[in-house]
Amino acid sequence: MDKVKAAIIGLGRIASLLEDDALREKPCTHAGALSANPDCILTAGMDTDGKRRDLFAKRWNVEVYRDAQLMLREQLPQILVVATDPDSHAEYCCTAAHAGVPLVICEKPLADTVKDARNIASLTKPGKFRVLVNHERRYSENYRRAKAIIDEKRLGELLSVRALLYFGKNRRLIDVLWHDGTHLVDAIAFLSGAEIRHQAAWGADLSDKAGTAWLLGTLAGSGKAGSKTREIPCVIEAGAGRDHLVFEIEFSFSGGRLRIGNGVYEVWESAPSPYAENFCSLEKTGETFTGKTGFFANMVADAVSCIKNPSLRPCSSAQDGLAVIEYLNSVKALRN
């Protein structure tokens, strides 16, 4: 099979510029991942900003365009990356679908409104048009390893989930949730195999740029097929005013605990307590995760697999992205 042709709309940080970050795992951008994949060829990029077009053309040695439709007509990409602001995702996904592009890789969040997210999801049909949402934790090897531990019930039954999200000192909490919390919400759903449903919120108002808000919800549908549905409590803490970034999820089981996040990978198991007779305490297993997670490389590999096999559903689909938007919208609606 010939190499899969790919193009990018929106030539900013996640499309290309972050590849210059010396500390990030590489590839860490769409252009970097597409160029590194042996089954792909990056042929073009489009942006309305002339400076970004020039930088992109020089960095990747490809054609650049100011008009998306012209690029699609001339380049005929099989994979189109939409890395623009969320309020334009629906427009470009619709343009791609009508132009006959088989698959779009859409940056998170899927859209800025539930209506647009549903419109994007409605476009998708296996074998004709699919959308892969860049919720990168689904493609990270550390998260995949954690999911295997949960699915195999190595630590027993999942009983509760709590998560921390501190992403910015002076950003509104609702903006943190919509633009960074999308990853957190999707990671919880991916790892647990459940849908998150919002129940209540307390603490700081989500329009505030300071303080802490707690979101209480449940995970539904995490039991085995055919078994009685269990509702598992889930608490997300979102905070502002911190000068550091925290992204962590803790799963509590009947026989242990699992913590995963940015720079965090811990597995704890129940063992006879060294502090009191006839009790158990948690002990770290010593398991760690080191090396590359492959988050961007695995994402592009999934996209290529979907091109080669039109019946495949992306690991991170438009329906998965829509579920995140519906949850965040319910948080905003009930809080306000």
C-alpha positions as a Markdown table, in Angstrom:
| # | Residue | x | y | z |
|---|---|---|---|---|
| 1 | Met | 0.0 | 0.0 | 0.0 |
| 2 | Asp | 1.2 | 3.5 | -0.8 |
| 3 | Lys | 2.0 | 5.9 | 2.0 |
| 4 | Val | -1.0 | 7.6 | 3.6 |
| 5 | Lys | -1.1 | 11.2 | 2.7 |
| 6 | Ala | -1.7 | 13.7 | 5.6 |
| 7 | Ala | -2.3 | 17.4 | 5.9 |
| 8 | Ile | -2.8 | 19.8 | 8.8 |
| 9 | Ile | -5.2 | 22.7 | 9.3 |
| 10 | Gly | -4.0 | 25.1 | 12.1 |
| 11 | Leu | -0.2 | 25.3 | 12.3 |
| 12 | Gly | 0.3 | 26.4 | 15.9 |
| 13 | Arg | 1.7 | 24.8 | 19.1 |
| 14 | Ile | 0.2 | 21.3 | 19.0 |
| 15 | Ala | 0.5 | 21.1 | 15.2 |
| 16 | Ser | 4.2 | 21.9 | 15.1 |
| 17 | Leu | 5.8 | 24.5 | 17.4 |
| 18 | Leu | 6.0 | 22.3 | 20.5 |
| 19 | Glu | 8.4 | 20.1 | 18.7 |
| 20 | Asp | 11.1 | 22.6 | 19.8 |
| 21 | Asp | 10.4 | 22.0 | 23.5 |
| 22 | Ala | 13.6 | 20.4 | 24.7 |
| 23 | Leu | 11.9 | 18.6 | 27.6 |
| 24 | Arg | 8.9 | 17.0 | 25.9 |
| 25 | Glu | 8.9 | 13.4 | 24.7 |
| 26 | Lys | 9.2 | 13.3 | 21.0 |
| 27 | Pro | 7.2 | 13.3 | 18.8 |
| 28 | Cys | 4.9 | 15.7 | 20.7 |
| 29 | Thr | 3.1 | 17.4 | 17.7 |
| 30 | His | 1.0 | 16.3 | 14.9 |
| 31 | Ala | 3.6 | 17.2 | 12.3 |
| 32 | Gly | 6.3 | 15.4 | 14.2 |
| 33 | Ala | 4.2 | 12.2 | 14.6 |
| 34 | Leu | 3.0 | 12.1 | 11.0 |
| 35 | Ser | 6.6 | 12.7 | 9.7 |
| 36 | Ala | 8.0 | 10.0 | 12.0 |
| 37 | Asn | 5.4 | 7.4 | 11.0 |
| 38 | Pro | 6.9 | 5.2 | 8.2 |
| 39 | Asp | 3.4 | 4.6 | 6.7 |
| 40 | Cys | 2.6 | 8.3 | 6.4 |
| 41 | Ile | 3.7 | 11.3 | 4.3 |
| 42 | Leu | 3.0 | 14.8 | 5.5 |
| 43 | Thr | 2.2 | 16.8 | 2.3 |
| 44 | Ala | 0.7 | 20.2 | 3.3 |
| 45 | Gly | -0.4 | 22.6 | 6.0 |
| 46 | Met | -3.0 | 25.4 | 6.1 |
| 47 | Asp | -3.2 | 28.5 | 8.3 |
| 48 | Thr | -4.5 | 32.0 | 7.9 |
| 49 | Asp | -1.4 | 33.3 | 9.7 |
| 50 | Gly | 1.3 | 34.0 | 7.2 |
| 51 | Lys | 4.2 | 33.7 | 9.7 |
| 52 | Arg | 3.0 | 30.3 | 10.9 |
| 53 | Arg | 2.7 | 29.1 | 7.3 |
| 54 | Asp | 6.3 | 30.2 | 6.6 |
| 55 | Leu | 7.6 | 28.5 | 9.8 |
| 56 | Phe | 5.8 | 25.3 | 8.9 |
| 57 | Ala | 6.9 | 25.2 | 5.3 |
| 58 | Lys | 10.5 | 25.7 | 6.3 |
| 59 | Arg | 10.4 | 23.2 | 9.2 |
| 60 | Trp | 8.7 | 20.4 | 7.3 |
| 61 | Asn | 9.4 | 21.2 | 3.7 |
| 62 | Val | 5.8 | 20.9 | 2.5 |
| 63 | Glu | 3.3 | 23.0 | 0.7 |
| 64 | Val | 1.3 | 25.6 | 2.7 |
| 65 | Tyr | -2.0 | 27.1 | 2.0 |
| 66 | Arg | -4.2 | 29.9 | 3.3 |
| 67 | Asp | -7.4 | 28.3 | 2.0 |
| 68 | Ala | -8.5 | 24.9 | 3.5 |
| 69 | Gln | -10.7 | 23.9 | 0.6 |
| 70 | Leu | -8.0 | 24.6 | -2.0 |
| 71 | Met | -5.6 | 22.5 | 0.0 |
| 72 | Leu | -8.1 | 19.6 | 0.2 |
| 73 | Arg | -8.7 | 19.8 | -3.6 |
| 74 | Glu | -5.1 | 19.9 | -4.5 |
| 75 | Gln | -3.6 | 17.5 | -1.9 |
| 76 | Leu | -6.4 | 14.9 | -1.5 |
| 77 | Pro | -5.2 | 13.9 | 2.0 |
| 78 | Gln | -6.4 | 10.6 | 3.6 |
| 79 | Ile | -5.8 | 12.0 | 7.1 |
| 80 | Leu | -6.6 | 15.6 | 7.9 |
| 81 | Val | -5.5 | 17.0 | 11.2 |
| 82 | Val | -7.8 | 19.8 | 12.6 |
| 83 | Ala | -5.6 | 21.7 | 15.1 |
| 84 | Thr | -7.5 | 25.0 | 15.2 |
| 85 | Asp | -9.5 | 26.6 | 18.0 |
| 86 | Pro | -12.5 | 24.5 | 19.2 |
| 87 | Asp | -15.1 | 26.9 | 17.7 |
| 88 | Ser | -14.0 | 26.0 | 14.2 |
| 89 | His | -13.7 | 22.2 | 14.6 |
| 90 | Ala | -17.3 | 21.5 | 13.4 |
| 91 | Glu | -16.7 | 23.7 | 10.3 |
| 92 | Tyr | -13.5 | 22.0 | 9.3 |
| 93 | Cys | -14.8 | 18.5 | 10.1 |
| 94 | Cys | -17.8 | 19.1 | 7.9 |
| 95 | Thr | -15.6 | 20.5 | 5.1 |
| 96 | Ala | -13.4 | 17.4 | 5.3 |
| 97 | Ala | -16.3 | 15.0 | 5.2 |
| 98 | His | -17.8 | 16.7 | 2.1 |
| 99 | Ala | -14.4 | 16.7 | 0.4 |
| 100 | Gly | -14.2 | 12.9 | 0.8 |
| 101 | Val | -11.4 | 12.8 | 3.5 |
| 102 | Pro | -11.7 | 9.4 | 5.1 |
| 103 | Leu | -10.4 | 10.4 | 8.6 |
| 104 | Val | -9.9 | 13.6 | 10.6 |
| 105 | Ile | -7.7 | 13.8 | 13.7 |
| 106 | Cys | -9.4 | 16.5 | 15.7 |
| 107 | Glu | -7.7 | 18.3 | 18.6 |
| 108 | Lys | -9.5 | 18.3 | 21.9 |
| 109 | Pro | -12.0 | 19.4 | 23.0 |
| 110 | Leu | -14.1 | 18.0 | 20.1 |
| 111 | Ala | -16.0 | 21.3 | 19.9 |
| 112 | Asp | -16.9 | 24.3 | 22.1 |
| 113 | Thr | -20.6 | 23.5 | 22.3 |
| 114 | Val | -22.7 | 20.3 | 22.7 |
| 115 | Lys | -24.5 | 21.1 | 19.5 |
| 116 | Asp | -21.3 | 21.3 | 17.4 |
| 117 | Ala | -19.9 | 18.1 | 19.1 |
| 118 | Arg | -23.1 | 16.2 | 18.2 |
| 119 | Asn | -23.0 | 17.5 | 14.6 |
| 120 | Ile | -19.4 | 16.2 | 14.3 |
| 121 | Ala | -20.3 | 12.8 | 15.7 |
| 122 | Ser | -23.3 | 12.6 | 13.4 |
| 123 | Leu | -20.9 | 12.9 | 10.4 |
| 124 | Thr | -19.0 | 9.7 | 11.3 |
| 125 | Lys | -19.8 | 6.5 | 9.5 |
| 126 | Pro | -17.5 | 3.4 | 9.6 |
| 127 | Gly | -15.8 | 3.0 | 6.2 |
| 128 | Lys | -16.8 | 6.4 | 5.0 |
| 129 | Phe | -15.8 | 9.2 | 7.5 |
| 130 | Arg | -14.3 | 8.9 | 11.0 |
| 131 | Val | -13.0 | 11.3 | 13.5 |
| 132 | Leu | -10.2 | 10.5 | 15.9 |
| 133 | Val | -10.1 | 12.9 | 18.9 |
| 134 | Asn | -6.6 | 13.6 | 20.3 |
| 135 | His | -7.3 | 12.6 | 23.9 |
| 136 | Glu | -3.7 | 11.4 | 24.2 |
| 137 | Arg | -3.9 | 9.4 | 27.4 |
| 138 | Arg | -5.7 | 6.6 | 25.5 |
| 139 | Tyr | -2.6 | 6.2 | 23.4 |
| 140 | Ser | 0.0 | 6.5 | 26.3 |
| 141 | Glu | 1.6 | 3.2 | 27.3 |
| 142 | Asn | 1.5 | 4.0 | 31.0 |
| 143 | Tyr | -2.3 | 4.5 | 30.8 |
| 144 | Arg | -2.7 | 1.4 | 28.8 |
| 145 | Arg | -0.8 | -0.6 | 31.4 |
| 146 | Ala | -3.0 | 0.9 | 34.1 |
| 147 | Lys | -6.1 | 0.0 | 32.2 |
| 148 | Ala | -5.0 | -3.6 | 32.0 |
| 149 | Ile | -4.6 | -3.7 | 35.8 |
| 150 | Ile | -8.1 | -2.4 | 36.2 |
| 151 | Asp | -9.7 | -4.6 | 33.6 |
| 152 | Glu | -8.0 | -7.7 | 35.0 |
| 153 | Lys | -9.3 | -6.8 | 38.5 |
| 154 | Arg | -5.9 | -7.4 | 39.9 |
| 155 | Leu | -6.6 | -5.0 | 42.7 |
| 156 | Gly | -10.2 | -6.2 | 43.2 |
| 157 | Glu | -13.4 | -4.2 | 42.6 |
| 158 | Leu | -13.2 | -0.5 | 41.8 |
| 159 | Leu | -15.0 | 1.4 | 44.6 |
| 160 | Ser | -14.2 | 5.1 | 44.0 |
| 161 | Val | -12.2 | 7.6 | 41.9 |
| 162 | Arg | -10.8 | 11.0 | 42.8 |
| 163 | Ala | -8.8 | 13.3 | 40.5 |
| 164 | Leu | -6.8 | 16.5 | 40.8 |
| 165 | Leu | -6.5 | 19.2 | 38.1 |
| 166 | Tyr | -4.4 | 22.3 | 38.7 |
| 167 | Phe | -3.6 | 23.9 | 35.4 |
| 168 | Gly | -2.9 | 27.6 | 35.6 |
| 169 | Lys | -2.6 | 30.3 | 38.3 |
| 170 | Asn | -5.0 | 32.9 | 36.9 |
| 171 | Arg | -7.3 | 31.0 | 34.6 |
| 172 | Arg | -11.0 | 30.6 | 35.2 |
| 173 | Leu | -11.9 | 27.2 | 36.5 |
| 174 | Ile | -14.4 | 26.5 | 33.8 |
| 175 | Asp | -11.7 | 27.2 | 31.2 |
| 176 | Val | -9.3 | 24.8 | 32.9 |
| 177 | Leu | -12.1 | 22.1 | 32.8 |
| 178 | Trp | -13.0 | 22.7 | 29.2 |
| 179 | His | -9.5 | 22.9 | 27.8 |
| 180 | Asp | -7.4 | 20.7 | 30.1 |
| 181 | Gly | -10.1 | 18.8 | 32.0 |
| 182 | Thr | -11.1 | 17.2 | 28.7 |
| 183 | His | -8.1 | 15.0 | 29.0 |
| 184 | Leu | -8.8 | 14.2 | 32.7 |
| 185 | Val | -12.5 | 13.3 | 32.1 |
| 186 | Asp | -11.7 | 11.2 | 29.1 |
| 187 | Ala | -8.9 | 9.4 | 30.9 |
| 188 | Ile | -11.2 | 8.5 | 33.8 |
| 189 | Ala | -13.8 | 7.1 | 31.3 |
| 190 | Phe | -11.1 | 5.3 | 29.3 |
| 191 | Leu | -9.5 | 3.6 | 32.3 |
| 192 | Ser | -12.7 | 2.7 | 34.1 |
| 193 | Gly | -14.7 | 1.8 | 31.0 |
| 194 | Ala | -17.6 | 3.9 | 32.4 |
| 195 | Glu | -19.6 | 7.0 | 31.6 |
| 196 | Ile | -19.2 | 9.9 | 34.0 |
| 197 | Arg | -22.4 | 11.6 | 35.2 |
| 198 | His | -22.4 | 14.9 | 37.1 |
| 199 | Gln | -24.4 | 15.2 | 40.3 |
| 200 | Ala | -23.3 | 18.2 | 42.3 |
| 201 | Ala | -20.6 | 20.8 | 42.8 |
| 202 | Trp | -19.3 | 22.9 | 45.7 |
| 203 | Gly | -16.5 | 25.3 | 46.5 |
| 204 | Ala | -15.4 | 28.1 | 44.2 |
| 205 | Asp | -17.6 | 29.3 | 41.4 |
| 206 | Leu | -16.5 | 27.9 | 38.1 |
| 207 | Ser | -16.2 | 31.5 | 36.7 |
| 208 | Asp | -13.6 | 32.3 | 39.3 |
| 209 | Lys | -9.9 | 32.6 | 38.7 |
| 210 | Ala | -9.0 | 31.6 | 42.3 |
| 211 | Gly | -10.0 | 28.9 | 44.8 |
| 212 | Thr | -11.0 | 25.3 | 44.4 |
| 213 | Ala | -14.1 | 23.6 | 43.1 |
| 214 | Trp | -15.1 | 20.0 | 43.7 |
| 215 | Leu | -17.3 | 18.1 | 41.2 |
| 216 | Leu | -19.2 | 15.0 | 42.5 |
| 217 | Gly | -20.4 | 12.5 | 40.0 |
| 218 | Thr | -20.7 | 8.8 | 39.4 |
| 219 | Leu | -19.3 | 6.3 | 37.0 |
| 220 | Ala | -22.1 | 4.2 | 35.4 |
| 221 | Gly | -21.7 | 1.1 | 33.3 |
| 222 | Ser | -18.4 | -0.1 | 34.6 |
| 223 | Gly | -19.6 | -3.6 | 35.5 |
| 224 | Lys | -19.2 | -6.6 | 33.2 |
| 225 | Ala | -21.7 | -7.0 | 30.3 |
| 226 | Gly | -24.9 | -8.6 | 31.5 |
| 227 | Ser | -24.1 | -7.8 | 35.2 |
| 228 | Lys | -25.9 | -5.4 | 37.4 |
| 229 | Thr | -24.8 | -1.8 | 36.7 |
| 230 | Arg | -22.8 | -0.3 | 39.6 |
| 231 | Glu | -22.5 | 3.4 | 40.2 |
| 232 | Ile | -19.1 | 4.3 | 41.5 |
| 233 | Pro | -18.5 | 7.7 | 43.2 |
| 234 | Cys | -16.1 | 10.0 | 41.4 |
| 235 | Val | -14.8 | 13.4 | 42.7 |
| 236 | Ile | -12.8 | 15.8 | 40.6 |
| 237 | Glu | -11.0 | 18.7 | 42.3 |
| 238 | Ala | -10.2 | 21.7 | 40.0 |
| 239 | Gly | -8.1 | 24.4 | 41.5 |
| 240 | Ala | -6.6 | 27.8 | 40.5 |
| 241 | Gly | -4.0 | 30.0 | 42.3 |
| 242 | Arg | -1.3 | 27.3 | 42.1 |
| 243 | Asp | 2.1 | 28.0 | 40.4 |
| 244 | His | 2.4 | 24.4 | 39.4 |
| 245 | Leu | 0.5 | 21.9 | 37.2 |
| 246 | Val | -1.1 | 18.8 | 38.6 |
| 247 | Phe | -2.9 | 16.1 | 36.6 |
| 248 | Glu | -3.6 | 13.0 | 38.7 |
| 249 | Ile | -6.2 | 10.2 | 39.0 |
| 250 | Glu | -6.5 | 7.8 | 42.0 |
| 251 | Phe | -8.5 | 4.6 | 41.7 |
| 252 | Ser | -9.5 | 2.9 | 45.0 |
| 253 | Phe | -10.2 | -0.8 | 44.9 |
| 254 | Ser | -11.3 | -3.4 | 47.4 |
| 255 | Gly | -7.7 | -4.7 | 47.5 |
| 256 | Gly | -5.5 | -1.8 | 46.5 |
| 257 | Arg | -5.0 | 1.6 | 44.9 |
| 258 | Leu | -3.7 | 2.9 | 41.6 |
| 259 | Arg | -2.4 | 6.5 | 41.0 |
| 260 | Ile | -1.6 | 7.8 | 37.6 |
| 261 | Gly | -0.9 | 11.2 | 36.1 |
| 262 | Asn | 1.8 | 13.6 | 35.0 |
| 263 | Gly | 4.9 | 12.1 | 36.4 |
| 264 | Val | 2.9 | 9.7 | 38.6 |
| 265 | Tyr | 2.6 | 5.9 | 38.3 |
| 266 | Glu | 2.0 | 4.0 | 41.6 |
| 267 | Val | 0.4 | 0.6 | 42.3 |
| 268 | Trp | -0.5 | -0.3 | 45.9 |
| 269 | Glu | -1.7 | -3.6 | 47.2 |
| 270 | Ser | -3.3 | -4.8 | 50.5 |
| 271 | Ala | -0.9 | -6.7 | 52.7 |
| 272 | Pro | -0.9 | -7.6 | 56.5 |
| 273 | Ser | -0.3 | -4.5 | 58.4 |
| 274 | Pro | 3.0 | -3.9 | 60.2 |
| 275 | Tyr | 1.2 | -1.6 | 62.6 |
| 276 | Ala | -1.7 | -3.6 | 64.0 |
| 277 | Glu | -2.7 | -7.3 | 64.2 |
| 278 | Asn | -5.5 | -8.6 | 62.0 |
| 279 | Phe | -5.5 | -5.5 | 59.8 |
| 280 | Cys | -4.3 | -4.8 | 56.3 |
| 281 | Ser | -2.4 | -1.8 | 55.1 |
| 282 | Leu | -1.5 | -0.7 | 51.6 |
| 283 | Glu | 2.0 | -1.3 | 50.3 |
| 284 | Lys | 3.7 | 0.0 | 47.2 |
| 285 | Thr | 4.4 | -2.8 | 44.8 |
| 286 | Gly | 7.5 | -1.0 | 43.4 |
| 287 | Glu | 6.1 | -0.9 | 39.9 |
| 288 | Thr | 7.0 | 2.2 | 38.0 |
| 289 | Phe | 6.8 | 3.4 | 34.4 |
| 290 | Thr | 9.8 | 4.8 | 32.7 |
| 291 | Gly | 10.7 | 5.5 | 29.1 |
| 292 | Lys | 8.6 | 6.8 | 26.3 |
| 293 | Thr | 4.8 | 6.7 | 26.5 |
| 294 | Gly | 4.4 | 6.9 | 22.7 |
| 295 | Phe | 1.3 | 9.0 | 23.0 |
| 296 | Phe | 1.6 | 10.8 | 19.7 |
| 297 | Ala | 3.2 | 8.0 | 17.8 |
| 298 | Asn | 0.5 | 5.5 | 18.9 |
| 299 | Met | -2.3 | 8.0 | 18.0 |
| 300 | Val | -1.0 | 8.3 | 14.4 |
| 301 | Ala | -0.6 | 4.5 | 14.2 |
| 302 | Asp | -4.2 | 4.1 | 15.1 |
| 303 | Ala | -5.2 | 6.6 | 12.4 |
| 304 | Val | -3.2 | 4.7 | 9.8 |
| 305 | Ser | -4.8 | 1.4 | 10.9 |
| 306 | Cys | -8.2 | 3.0 | 10.4 |
| 307 | Ile | -7.3 | 4.0 | 6.9 |
| 308 | Lys | -6.0 | 0.5 | 6.0 |
| 309 | Asn | -9.1 | -1.1 | 7.6 |
| 310 | Pro | -12.2 | 1.0 | 7.0 |
| 311 | Ser | -14.2 | -1.1 | 9.5 |
| 312 | Leu | -12.1 | -0.1 | 12.5 |
| 313 | Arg | -13.3 | 2.4 | 15.1 |
| 314 | Pro | -10.6 | 4.8 | 16.5 |
| 315 | Cys | -9.5 | 4.1 | 20.0 |
| 316 | Ser | -10.5 | 7.7 | 20.7 |
| 317 | Ser | -13.6 | 8.3 | 18.6 |
| 318 | Ala | -15.9 | 11.2 | 18.0 |
| 319 | Gln | -18.4 | 9.5 | 20.3 |
| 320 | Asp | -15.9 | 9.4 | 23.1 |
| 321 | Gly | -15.1 | 13.1 | 22.5 |
| 322 | Leu | -18.9 | 13.9 | 22.6 |
| 323 | Ala | -19.3 | 12.1 | 25.9 |
| 324 | Val | -16.7 | 14.4 | 27.4 |
| 325 | Ile | -18.4 | 17.5 | 26.1 |
| 326 | Glu | -21.8 | 16.4 | 27.3 |
| 327 | Tyr | -20.4 | 15.8 | 30.8 |
| 328 | Leu | -18.6 | 19.2 | 30.9 |
| 329 | Asn | -21.8 | 20.9 | 29.7 |
| 330 | Ser | -23.8 | 19.3 | 32.4 |
| 331 | Val | -21.3 | 20.5 | 35.0 |
| 332 | Lys | -21.6 | 24.0 | 33.7 |
| 333 | Ala | -25.4 | 23.9 | 33.4 |
| 334 | Leu | -26.0 | 22.6 | 36.9 |
| 335 | Arg | -23.4 | 24.8 | 38.5 |
| 336 | Asn | -24.7 | 28.0 | 36.9 |
